[in-house]
Amino acid sequence: MNLKELSKILGLSQTTVSRALNGYPEVNEATRIKVLAAAKAHNYSPNLRAQSLATGRSNAIGHVIPMASSHEMVNPIFGDFISGAGEVYAANNYEMLLSIVQDGGEENVYRGFKTRSTVDGVILHGPKMNDSRIDLLTEIGLPFVVHGRASGISTPYSWLDVNNRSAFARATDFLLDLGHRRIALLNGLEFMDFAHRRRLGYEEALTARHLPIDASLMRSEEMTETFGYTATRDMLTVPNPPTAFLVSSIISALGVRRAIEEAGLVMGRDVSIITHDDSLSYLTNGADVPIFTATRSSVRDAGRALSQMLLSQIQNPTSNPQSTLLEVELTVGQSTGPAPAVKQTA
């Protein structure tokens, strides 16, 4: 079925039907619902090429992925984010364009997107401190939203982020309340904004209890299982080792657990762990009882919300930037318990 045939069934002009399908605000809600229902009932699928010529839009959203494997955002978490975003794109007849580039080559890709009208907008991933990409996208006028935030940027822009600072302050407080005083931080790469904020939250909680900031208890690397394992293995061999680990990814936390068990210790009894859990669909934190005590936030839900935010911006280009700050929940699992000295005293 084509647009002309669908319009005849509805008794509406092709222009009205096209505008309803594409979400134009001048079409009233009742008409839009009627058109969408008829399109679904008759299995109407718009010709995206013709639609693009008519609307001046590509009906595509860009995601630019740096090639180097050392980049923090090239990790399995990205798959869950894309799954959530993809659901929204499919529901709105948008396609996804993934562009793989060498590190440092993103500017040319973004400028090409704009000059060739390849995409209607982009989602910017893995924001760094003082991220220059935000000013670039603002300058060239390509609609965008940011998964996270970039400290040091004063230009208004749309973003969605987890409250990383308060999450890690709360997690550190939880361990302190259990009597832990030697708490290690295994963080992501700290030129990434989320990791910087997590360290600030950790340090803030320690300072509030008048405890020193000990650089020997902090590590910052890619959030891999191997990083969690090697950092923990090394820390457990020093005099006065940490009794608890605060970890930026459940993937790294698996390595922390492996090192603890290899050392003949018991997680939750001898050494505690709190991790951040992105609620990954393929890597669940236990079933009925969580394995790890965790600060939790769904990256798939973030993909859904950010893509909706971007499509809204594309439909209403003069609207003000939007921002969403998500608070996390702290879920208590099997990986935490009182500090060993506290248990012995009891």
C-alpha positions as CSV (number, residue, x, y, z in Angstrom):
1,M,0.0,0.0,0.0
2,N,1.2,3.5,-0.8
3,L,0.5,6.9,0.7
4,K,-2.2,7.7,-2.0
5,E,-4.1,4.5,-1.2
6,L,-3.9,5.1,2.6
7,S,-5.1,8.6,2.1
8,K,-8.1,7.5,0.1
9,I,-9.1,5.0,2.8
10,L,-8.9,7.7,5.4
11,G,-10.7,10.3,3.3
12,L,-7.8,12.7,4.0
13,S,-5.3,14.5,1.8
14,Q,-1.9,12.9,1.2
15,T,-0.3,16.0,2.8
16,T,-2.4,15.6,6.0
17,V,-1.6,11.9,6.3
18,S,2.1,12.4,5.6
19,R,2.2,15.2,8.3
20,A,0.4,13.0,10.8
21,L,2.8,10.1,10.2
22,N,5.8,12.4,10.7
23,G,4.5,14.0,13.9
24,Y,4.0,17.5,12.6
25,P,2.5,19.6,15.5
26,E,-0.1,21.3,13.3
27,V,-2.0,17.9,12.9
28,N,-4.4,17.5,15.8
29,E,-4.0,14.5,18.1
30,A,-7.3,12.8,17.1
31,T,-6.3,12.8,13.4
32,R,-2.8,11.6,14.2
33,I,-4.1,8.7,16.2
34,K,-6.6,7.8,13.4
35,V,-3.9,7.9,10.8
36,L,-1.4,5.8,12.8
37,A,-4.1,3.2,13.6
38,A,-5.0,2.9,9.9
39,A,-1.4,2.7,8.8
40,K,-0.9,-0.2,11.3
41,A,-4.1,-2.0,10.3
42,H,-3.2,-1.9,6.6
43,N,0.6,-2.6,7.1
44,Y,1.5,0.7,5.6
45,S,5.3,1.3,5.7
46,P,6.4,4.8,4.4
47,N,8.9,5.0,1.6
48,L,11.7,6.6,3.6
49,R,13.4,8.0,0.5
50,A,10.3,9.7,-0.7
51,Q,9.6,10.8,2.9
52,S,13.0,12.3,3.1
53,L,12.5,14.3,-0.1
54,A,9.2,15.6,1.1
55,T,10.2,16.6,4.6
56,G,13.9,17.5,4.1
57,R,14.8,14.9,6.8
58,S,16.8,11.8,6.5
59,N,14.9,9.8,9.1
60,A,18.2,8.6,10.5
61,I,20.1,9.1,13.8
62,G,23.9,9.0,13.9
63,H,26.1,7.3,16.5
64,V,29.8,7.9,16.1
65,I,32.0,5.2,17.6
66,P,35.8,5.7,17.9
67,M,37.7,2.7,16.6
68,A,40.4,2.4,19.3
69,S,39.5,-0.4,21.7
70,S,41.1,1.6,24.6
71,H,38.3,4.2,24.4
72,E,36.1,3.9,27.5
73,M,32.7,3.7,25.6
74,V,33.7,0.7,23.5
75,N,32.3,-1.9,25.9
76,P,29.4,-4.3,26.1
77,I,27.2,-1.6,27.9
78,F,26.9,0.2,24.6
79,G,24.9,-2.8,23.2
80,D,22.2,-2.4,25.8
81,F,22.0,1.4,25.2
82,I,21.6,0.9,21.5
83,S,18.9,-1.7,22.0
84,G,16.8,0.8,24.0
85,A,17.4,3.5,21.5
86,G,16.6,1.2,18.6
87,E,13.2,0.4,20.0
88,V,12.3,4.1,19.8
89,Y,13.8,4.6,16.3
90,A,11.8,1.6,15.0
91,A,8.6,2.9,16.5
92,N,9.1,6.3,14.8
93,N,10.3,5.0,11.4
94,Y,13.9,6.1,12.0
95,E,17.0,4.3,11.1
96,M,20.3,4.1,12.9
97,L,23.6,5.0,11.3
98,L,26.8,3.8,13.1
99,S,29.9,5.5,11.9
100,I,33.2,3.9,13.0
101,V,36.1,6.4,13.0
102,Q,39.7,6.6,14.2
103,D,40.2,8.4,17.5
104,G,40.4,12.1,16.7
105,G,38.4,11.8,13.4
106,E,35.0,12.6,14.9
107,E,34.9,16.2,13.8
108,N,35.0,15.4,10.1
109,V,32.2,12.9,10.5
110,Y,30.0,15.3,12.3
111,R,30.6,18.0,9.7
112,G,29.9,15.5,7.0
113,F,26.6,14.5,8.6
114,K,25.6,18.2,8.5
115,T,26.7,19.2,5.1
116,R,25.3,16.0,3.4
117,S,22.2,15.9,5.5
118,T,23.0,12.3,6.3
119,V,21.3,12.2,9.7
120,D,18.7,14.4,11.4
121,G,20.6,14.3,14.7
122,V,23.2,12.5,16.8
123,I,23.6,11.0,20.2
124,L,27.0,11.9,21.7
125,H,28.5,9.1,23.8
126,G,31.2,9.0,26.4
127,P,31.5,12.7,27.2
128,K,34.9,13.8,28.6
129,M,35.8,16.7,30.8
130,N,35.6,19.9,28.8
131,D,34.4,17.9,25.8
132,S,35.0,19.9,22.6
133,R,32.4,17.9,20.6
134,I,29.6,19.8,22.3
135,D,30.7,23.2,21.1
136,L,31.4,21.7,17.7
137,L,27.9,20.3,17.3
138,T,26.3,23.5,18.6
139,E,28.4,25.5,16.1
140,I,27.4,23.5,13.0
141,G,23.8,23.3,14.1
142,L,23.4,19.6,14.1
143,P,20.7,18.5,16.7
144,F,22.3,16.4,19.4
145,V,21.8,15.0,22.9
146,V,24.5,13.8,25.3
147,H,24.5,10.5,27.2
148,G,26.1,12.0,30.3
149,R,27.5,15.5,31.0
150,A,30.7,17.4,30.4
151,S,32.1,19.4,33.3
152,G,33.6,22.7,32.2
153,I,31.2,23.3,29.3
154,S,29.0,26.4,29.6
155,T,27.1,26.1,26.3
156,P,23.5,25.0,27.0
157,Y,22.8,21.5,25.6
158,S,20.5,18.6,26.1
159,W,21.7,15.7,28.2
160,L,20.6,12.7,30.3
161,D,22.9,11.5,33.1
162,V,23.0,9.4,36.2
163,N,23.8,11.3,39.4
164,N,27.2,9.6,39.7
165,R,28.5,11.9,42.4
166,S,25.7,11.3,44.9
167,A,25.6,7.5,44.0
168,F,29.2,7.0,44.9
169,A,29.0,9.2,48.0
170,R,26.0,7.1,49.1
171,A,27.8,3.8,48.4
172,T,30.9,5.0,50.3
173,D,28.7,6.1,53.3
174,F,27.1,2.6,53.3
175,L,30.5,1.0,53.6
176,L,31.6,3.5,56.3
177,D,28.4,2.7,58.3
178,L,29.5,-1.0,58.1
179,G,32.8,0.0,59.8
180,H,35.0,-0.1,56.7
181,R,37.8,2.5,56.8
182,R,40.1,1.1,54.1
183,I,37.9,1.5,51.0
184,A,39.4,1.1,47.6
185,L,38.0,2.9,44.5
186,L,38.3,1.0,41.2
187,N,37.1,3.7,38.7
188,G,36.8,4.2,35.0
189,L,39.2,6.4,33.1
190,E,39.0,9.7,34.9
191,F,39.2,12.0,31.9
192,M,35.6,10.6,31.3
193,D,33.2,12.9,33.1
194,F,31.2,10.1,34.8
195,A,34.4,8.7,36.4
196,H,35.5,12.1,37.6
197,R,32.1,12.6,39.3
198,R,32.3,9.2,40.9
199,R,35.6,9.9,42.4
200,L,34.3,13.3,43.8
201,G,31.4,11.4,45.5
202,Y,33.8,8.9,47.0
203,E,36.2,11.6,48.3
204,E,33.3,13.7,49.5
205,A,32.0,10.9,51.8
206,L,35.5,10.2,53.2
207,T,36.1,13.9,53.9
208,A,32.7,14.2,55.7
209,R,33.9,11.5,58.1
210,H,37.3,13.2,58.5
211,L,39.1,10.3,56.8
212,P,42.2,10.9,54.7
213,I,42.1,10.6,50.9
214,D,44.6,7.8,50.2
215,A,45.9,7.7,46.6
216,S,47.2,4.2,47.0
217,L,43.6,3.0,47.4
218,M,42.5,4.4,44.0
219,R,42.9,3.0,40.5
220,S,41.6,4.4,37.2
221,E,41.5,2.2,34.1
222,E,39.2,0.7,31.4
223,M,36.4,-1.1,33.2
224,T,37.3,-4.6,32.3
225,E,37.2,-7.9,34.3
226,T,41.0,-8.1,34.1
227,F,41.4,-4.6,35.6
228,G,39.2,-5.5,38.6
229,Y,41.2,-8.7,39.1
230,T,44.7,-7.3,38.9
231,A,44.0,-4.2,40.9
232,T,42.4,-6.2,43.7
233,R,45.1,-8.9,43.6
234,D,47.8,-6.3,44.0
235,M,46.0,-4.3,46.8
236,L,45.3,-7.4,48.9
237,T,49.0,-8.2,49.1
238,V,50.1,-5.0,50.8
239,P,50.2,-4.3,54.5
240,N,46.9,-3.1,55.8
241,P,44.9,-4.0,52.7
242,P,41.5,-2.6,51.9
243,T,38.5,-4.3,53.5
244,A,36.1,-3.0,50.9
245,F,36.1,-2.1,47.1
246,L,33.9,0.4,45.4
247,V,33.8,-0.5,41.7
248,S,32.5,1.5,38.7
249,S,31.2,-1.5,36.7
250,I,29.8,-4.9,37.4
251,I,32.2,-6.3,34.7
252,S,35.1,-5.1,36.8
253,A,33.4,-6.4,40.0
254,L,33.6,-9.9,38.6
255,G,37.3,-9.6,38.5
256,V,37.4,-8.2,42.0
257,R,35.4,-11.2,43.2
258,R,37.8,-13.6,41.4
259,A,40.8,-12.0,43.1
260,I,39.2,-12.2,46.5
261,E,38.4,-15.9,46.1
262,E,41.8,-16.7,44.7
263,A,43.3,-15.2,47.9
264,G,41.3,-17.6,50.0
265,L,38.9,-14.9,51.2
266,V,35.1,-14.8,51.3
267,M,33.3,-11.9,49.6
268,G,30.9,-10.2,52.0
269,R,32.7,-11.6,55.0
270,D,36.4,-10.8,54.6
271,V,36.1,-8.2,51.9
272,S,33.1,-6.2,50.8
273,I,32.2,-5.0,47.3
274,I,29.8,-2.3,46.0
275,T,29.6,-1.9,42.3
276,H,27.7,0.2,39.8
277,D,25.2,-2.0,37.8
278,D,23.8,-0.8,34.5
279,S,21.1,-3.5,34.7
280,L,22.5,-5.3,31.7
281,S,20.1,-7.7,30.0
282,Y,22.8,-10.3,29.4
283,L,24.6,-10.0,32.7
284,T,22.0,-9.9,35.6
285,N,23.1,-9.3,39.2
286,G,21.7,-12.6,40.5
287,A,18.1,-13.7,40.4
288,D,16.0,-13.4,43.6
289,V,18.9,-12.2,45.8
290,P,21.4,-9.8,44.2
291,I,25.0,-11.1,44.1
292,F,26.5,-7.6,44.5
293,T,25.4,-4.7,46.6
294,A,25.0,-2.1,43.8
295,T,24.0,1.3,42.7
296,R,21.6,0.5,39.9
297,S,20.4,2.4,36.8
298,S,19.2,0.9,33.5
299,V,21.4,1.9,30.5
300,R,18.7,0.4,28.2
301,D,16.1,2.8,29.7
302,A,18.6,5.6,29.2
303,G,18.8,4.7,25.5
304,R,15.0,4.9,25.2
305,A,14.8,8.2,27.0
306,L,17.6,9.9,25.2
307,S,16.4,8.9,21.8
308,Q,12.9,10.3,22.6
309,M,14.6,13.5,23.8
310,L,16.5,13.8,20.5
311,L,13.4,13.1,18.3
312,S,11.5,15.7,20.2
313,Q,14.3,18.2,19.6
314,I,14.3,17.3,15.8
315,Q,10.5,17.9,15.7
316,N,10.8,21.2,17.7
317,P,14.1,22.7,16.7
318,T,13.5,26.0,18.5
319,S,12.7,24.3,21.9
320,N,15.0,24.9,24.8
321,P,17.6,22.2,25.8
322,Q,16.3,19.5,28.1
323,S,18.2,17.8,30.9
324,T,17.4,14.8,33.0
325,L,19.4,13.7,36.1
326,L,18.6,10.1,37.2
327,E,19.0,9.1,40.8
328,V,20.1,5.5,41.4
329,E,18.8,2.9,43.8
330,L,21.2,1.2,46.2
331,T,20.4,-2.5,46.2
332,V,21.9,-4.6,49.0
333,G,23.2,-8.0,48.0
334,Q,25.5,-10.7,49.2
335,S,28.8,-8.8,48.6
336,T,28.8,-6.6,51.7
337,G,29.1,-7.1,55.4
338,P,30.6,-5.5,58.5
339,A,34.3,-4.7,58.4
340,P,36.3,-7.7,59.8
341,A,37.5,-5.8,62.9
342,V,33.9,-4.8,63.7
343,K,32.8,-8.4,63.5
344,Q,35.5,-9.7,65.8
345,T,34.7,-7.1,68.4
346,A,31.0,-8.1,68.3
